[in-house]
């Protein structure tokens, strides 16, 4: 991809990464159904999550416009396995990792798509569904909202889903056209 990719990933705060051809990605309706249950509270609340990002088939087609995906993660230490505050801080921090990665790769890639963890977090109150997104070129769609089972994706690219006791790991994806 890039000669200085590892440096970019390190500077962005990425913990681990791996690559997959987009035609090998499995888009799962059952993952999308988990969004509809609304466990995270973001379903129908933000431009970064379903239904705003489109149907599962539309998300799949967006991804298949690219031929490669860099799957990346960041690991956060917790006080204990019930450290909800630490998990929430890690979730917010991961959004910053995705933004930092985008800023670093933007000069090198003309056409790409970044997926991150649920929600967006850029605005105190999202305009969805009443008005257009304030930052449509900066919002990162939810990787799970796109129907990707992160445990499976991590295994497919050879990175850890679980990184030890008292940690939480968040995942994102950078989809791009190889050689462009």
N, C-alpha and C positions, 0 to 999 in steps of 0.2 A: 504494500500500500504506500507507505511513506518511509523514506530512509530514517527519519527522526521520529517515527511513531512511538517508540518506547519512551523517549524523552517527553513527548506531548502527553502521553498517558500518565506518566509520573507527575508531571507538572499540574495535570488536571485533577489528581487525587484518585486515579483508578487503581484498584487493588489487583484485580486479575482481568484477563481478557482472552478471548479466543475468536476464531472466525468460522463462519458457516456460509455455504452457498444458499441463497434465498429459496431455491427450489427444493431444498432439504428441510426447510422449516415446516413444522406441523401446526396448522391453525386449528384450534380446538373450540368447538361450540360449547363444550362443558366449562371451559375457562371463561368464556364470554357470559355464560349463565351465572357464574359466580359473581360477576359484576352486577348483574341484574338483582341479585339478592341484596346488594348494597351494603356489604359488611363494612367497607371503608367509608361509606357515607358520601361518596363522590359521584355515584351514578345519577345522571340527569342534573348534575350541579355545576359542571365545568366543561369548557370546550376541549379539555384534554382527555375526557373519558366518554364512554358510551352514554347515551346514544349519539352524542355530538360528533364523534370521530367517524361515524358511518357504521354500516352493517359489517358483520364479520367478513362477508365476501368483498365488500369495498376495501376494508383494511388489508385483506390478503392481496388484492389487486394493487394497492398502493405499494406494498412491500415488494411484490414481484416486478415492479418497475426497475428495481435495483437487482444486481446479481450477487452481491456480498453483504454480509452483516458482521460487524464487529460487535460481539457481545462483551459488555464490560460490567464490572462490579466494584463496589466499595464496601468495606467492612468497618463496622463500628462496634466499639466495646461498650458493654452494658454493666451496670452495677450488679445485676442479677437477671435471671430469666423473666422477671416480672417488671423490669424497668421500662414502663410504658413511656415515660418522659424521654429516656435515652433513645428508645425506638423512634419516637416522633422527631427528635432532634436529628437522628441519623437520616430519617426520611427527608427532612428539609435540607440537610447537608448534601444528600445525594443529588437533589435537584441542582444544587450549585456545582457539583461535579459534572453533571450533564451540560450545564451552561458553559463551564470552563472548557470542557472538551470541544463543544461547538465553536467557541471563540478561537481555539487553537487550530482547528481543522478547516475553518472557513476559508482561509487563504489558499488551501490546497484542493478543496473539492468544490465543484460548481453546483452539483446536484446531489443532495443527500436527504435523509430523513432520520431524525433522532427520536427514539422512544425512551421513556424514563419510567419512574415509578408513578403511582396513581396521583391524580390531581395535577395542578399546575403551580399554584402558590405565588404567582407573580402579582396578583391583585388582591387587595383585602376582600373584595367582593366581586365574583365573576359576573360578567354580563349575560352569561348563558341562562335561559334561551331567548331573552328579550331583545338583546342587541348584539351586533357582531363583536367578536373578540377584539380587545384593544391591541393585542400583540400577536396577530396571526402568524407572523414570520418567526416568532420566538417560542411559541408554545410547543411543548413536547408531548405527544400522545402517550397514553399509558400502555406499557408493554403488555400487561395482562389484558387491557381493554382491546388490544389487537388480537386477542385469542391465543397468546403464547404462554405455554406452561413453563415457567421459569426453571423449575427443577429439571425438566427434560432438556431445555435449551442449554443449561449449564453443563449437563452431562455430555450433550452432543458436542460441545466445543472444548470440553476438557478442563473446566474450571469448577471450583468448589461451590456448592450451594450452601452447605453448612461449614462454618469456619471456626468451630470450637464453642465451648461453653461460654455463656455470657457475652455473646456477640450477635449482631444482626447484620445481614448482608443484603444490599439492594442491587438491582440489576437494570441495565439499560441496553439499548442497541443502536448502533450507527449503521444505517443501510446506505450503500453507495454503489456506484457503477465502477467496477474494477478497471483500472487503467485510465480513468477520466477524472 
